[in-house]
Amino acid sequence: MPLLLLAGIGIYSFLNIEDLMHKNTKDIIQNSQNTINKIANYVIADSINALDKKSQEILEKQTVLIAKKVANFLYDKDSDILFLSKTNINQKNISRFYNNKTRYVHVPIKYIYNDKKKSWVPSKNINNVKNNEVAVLSDNSKDFHKVRLAAAHMIKNRFIKRLLIMI
C-alpha cells in the first residue's frame, strides 16, 4: 500500500509539474512577444524621429547653401552696379562688361499634370544622363534614384543685360 501511495503521489506530482511547466512556458512566450513588440514599436518610433531630424538637418543645410548662393549673387550684382556707376558709359565699356558677365544658370523644367497617369510629368521630353550608380544594399535597390540634370537645361544667362537695358 505505501508503494501505491508513493506511486500515486509521484504521478499526481508529475501531472501537476507538466501543467505548471506548460502554463509557465505559455506565459514566458507571451511575455517575450509583448516585450519584442514594445521594443519594435520603440525602435520604429525612434528611427522615425531620427530620420525626421536628419531630414530637417539636410533641409536646413540646403537652405543655408541656397541663401549663401543668392547672397553671393546679389553681392556680385551690387558690385557690378557700383562698377558701372563709376565707369564712363560708352559702347566699348558696356560691350566688354556685358561679354564678361555670363554664367551657366539652371532653368527649371516645366511640368504639366497628366490625368491618365494622375501625376505631374515634364512638358518636354527630358534627356537625363543615365545613372550608373547602384544601391549597395538590396533593400535600397528599388528606391535608389539619383537624377542628374540634363545638360539641355543649362543655358548661358546674361543677367546683366536686363540691368543694362534699364540704364
Backbone torsions as a table, in degrees:
resi	resn	phi	psi	omega
1	MET	NA	-47.6	179.0
2	PRO	-59.9	-30.9	178.0
3	LEU	-67.1	-40.3	178.0
4	LEU	-67.0	-38.2	177.9
5	LEU	-64.2	-43.6	176.5
6	LEU	-63.0	-41.7	178.9
7	ALA	-64.4	-41.7	178.6
8	GLY	-63.3	-44.2	178.3
9	ILE	-64.1	-39.1	179.3
10	GLY	-63.8	-45.7	179.6
11	ILE	-65.5	-43.9	178.9
12	TYR	-60.4	-44.8	178.7
13	SER	-64.1	-41.3	179.5
14	PHE	-62.1	-43.9	179.0
15	LEU	-65.6	-39.6	177.8
16	ASN	-65.6	-41.3	178.4
17	ILE	-63.5	-41.0	178.7
18	GLU	-61.4	-46.9	178.5
19	ASP	-62.2	-43.7	179.7
20	LEU	-62.6	-43.8	178.7
21	MET	-65.6	-40.8	179.3
22	HIS	-62.6	-45.4	179.2
23	LYS	-65.1	-45.9	-179.9
24	ASN	-64.0	-37.6	177.9
25	THR	-64.0	-42.9	177.3
26	LYS	-61.7	-43.4	179.0
27	ASP	-62.4	-43.1	179.4
28	ILE	-63.5	-43.8	179.1
29	ILE	-63.3	-44.4	179.5
30	GLN	-63.3	-43.9	178.0
31	ASN	-63.7	-39.1	178.2
32	SER	-63.9	-44.0	178.8
33	GLN	-64.1	-42.0	177.9
34	ASN	-62.1	-43.0	179.1
35	THR	-64.1	-44.0	179.2
36	ILE	-62.3	-42.4	178.2
37	ASN	-63.6	-42.3	178.3
38	LYS	-62.7	-45.1	179.8
39	ILE	-64.1	-43.0	179.6
40	ALA	-61.8	-44.8	178.5
41	ASN	-63.3	-40.0	177.9
42	TYR	-64.8	-45.0	-179.4
43	VAL	-64.2	-41.9	179.0
44	ILE	-62.5	-47.3	179.1
45	ALA	-62.1	-41.4	179.0
46	ASP	-65.4	-39.4	178.4
47	SER	-65.2	-41.8	178.4
48	ILE	-61.9	-44.1	178.1
49	ASN	-62.2	-42.6	180.0
50	ALA	-64.3	-41.9	178.5
51	LEU	-66.6	-38.9	177.0
52	ASP	-61.7	-43.6	178.8
53	LYS	-64.6	-41.8	179.8
54	LYS	-64.9	-42.9	177.9
55	SER	-61.9	-42.1	178.7
56	GLN	-61.9	-43.7	178.9
57	GLU	-61.3	-44.2	-179.1
58	ILE	-63.9	-44.2	178.6
59	LEU	-63.2	-39.1	178.1
60	GLU	-65.2	-41.4	178.6
61	LYS	-64.2	-42.9	179.1
62	GLN	-64.7	-38.2	178.4
63	THR	-63.2	-43.4	179.1
64	VAL	-63.9	-42.6	179.0
65	LEU	-62.3	-43.1	179.1
66	ILE	-65.1	-42.6	179.0
67	ALA	-61.2	-40.2	178.5
68	LYS	-65.8	-40.4	178.3
69	LYS	-63.9	-42.8	178.3
70	VAL	-64.2	-43.6	179.7
71	ALA	-62.2	-44.6	178.3
72	ASN	-62.2	-40.6	177.6
73	PHE	-60.9	-46.2	-179.7
74	LEU	-66.1	-37.7	175.6
75	TYR	-62.9	-41.0	176.5
76	ASP	-59.4	-45.0	-179.1
77	LYS	-67.3	-36.6	177.5
78	ASP	-62.8	-45.0	178.9
79	SER	-67.9	-33.7	175.9
80	ASP	-63.2	-43.1	-179.8
81	ILE	-66.5	-41.0	177.1
82	LEU	-63.1	-42.1	178.2
83	PHE	-60.9	-46.0	179.8
84	LEU	-64.9	-33.9	-179.9
85	SER	-68.7	-24.7	-179.0
86	LYS	-96.6	-7.6	-175.5
87	THR	-93.9	146.9	173.4
88	ASN	-70.3	117.3	-176.0
89	ILE	-80.6	110.9	171.1
90	ASN	-146.0	170.3	-173.7
91	GLN	-61.3	-39.4	-178.3
92	LYS	-64.6	-48.7	179.8
93	ASN	-64.8	-40.9	179.3
94	ILE	-64.8	-43.6	180.0
95	SER	-63.5	-44.0	179.2
96	ARG	-62.9	-45.4	178.9
97	PHE	-61.9	-45.6	-179.2
98	TYR	-62.0	-42.6	-177.9
99	ASN	-71.2	-24.5	179.1
100	ASN	-86.4	-8.5	-174.4
101	LYS	-108.0	57.1	175.6
102	THR	-120.6	150.4	175.7
103	ARG	-158.3	161.8	178.0
104	TYR	-81.4	136.0	-179.3
105	VAL	-129.4	137.0	177.0
106	HIS	-79.4	126.2	176.5
107	VAL	-102.1	118.7	-177.8
108	PRO	-61.4	148.5	179.2
109	ILE	-77.7	141.9	176.3
110	LYS	-87.8	137.8	-179.1
111	TYR	-116.6	151.0	173.7
112	ILE	-128.7	155.4	-179.3
113	TYR	-87.1	126.2	178.5
114	ASN	-98.7	110.7	-177.9
115	ASP	-65.6	-33.2	-179.0
116	LYS	-67.8	-45.7	179.9
117	LYS	-83.0	-15.0	-176.9
118	LYS	56.3	46.0	178.2
119	SER	-156.8	167.2	177.6
120	TRP	-84.8	134.3	180.0
121	VAL	-130.5	152.8	177.5
122	PRO	-62.3	142.2	-179.2
123	SER	-71.2	-22.4	176.6
124	LYS	-122.4	160.1	174.3
125	ASN	-67.2	135.6	-179.4
126	ILE	-107.9	131.9	176.0
127	ASN	-102.9	73.8	178.6
128	ASN	-69.9	146.9	176.5
129	VAL	-67.3	134.1	-177.5
130	LYS	-65.2	135.7	179.2
131	ASN	-88.2	115.0	-179.4
132	ASN	-93.1	0.6	-179.4
133	GLU	-78.4	146.1	178.0
134	VAL	-124.9	156.4	178.7
135	ALA	-72.8	137.7	178.6
136	VAL	-74.3	-40.7	179.6
137	LEU	-94.2	137.0	-179.3
138	SER	-63.7	-27.7	178.6
139	ASP	-64.1	-27.5	-178.0
140	ASN	-92.0	-3.1	-171.6
141	SER	-61.9	-32.1	-179.1
142	LYS	-78.7	-29.4	-173.6
143	ASP	-109.2	19.4	-177.7
144	PHE	-97.8	89.6	-176.9
145	HIS	-127.9	103.9	176.0
146	LYS	-107.3	114.8	-176.3
147	VAL	-97.7	128.4	175.0
148	ARG	-99.4	142.8	-178.9
149	LEU	-68.3	141.6	177.9
150	ALA	-72.0	142.4	-179.1
151	ALA	-64.2	-24.7	-178.3
152	ALA	-65.9	-19.0	-178.2
153	HIS	-93.4	6.5	175.5
154	MET	-104.1	119.2	-179.2
155	ILE	-125.0	155.2	174.1
156	LYS	-79.8	125.6	-177.2
157	ASN	-115.2	135.5	176.6
158	ARG	-110.0	78.6	-178.6
159	PHE	-59.1	-37.6	-175.8
160	ILE	-64.1	-22.2	179.6
161	LYS	-58.2	-40.6	178.9
162	ARG	-64.1	-37.2	178.8
163	LEU	-67.6	-39.6	-177.7
164	LEU	-69.0	-31.1	178.0
165	ILE	-65.3	-34.8	-179.2
166	MET	-73.4	-20.9	-177.1
167	ILE	-75.4	NA	NA
